[in-house]
Amino acid sequence: VTNTATGAQATVRIVDQCSNGGLDLDVNVFNQIDTNGQGYQNGHLTVNYSFVNCGD
């Protein structure tokens, strides 16, 4: 996932998607990519994501 505002990114395993299309990120990942604090302030982040091979 990539924070569209800052470009900060992390590789995560998505295990569930919200009914509105959102992703429920682990708080540690959220904090890792919320590098400007706006996600915390707004209560959400706008992200892009792509699928990668997770090696399973």
Secondary structure, DSSP 4 states (H G I P E B T S, - for coil): -EETTT--B-------B-TTS-B---HHHHHHH-TTSHHHHHT---EE--------
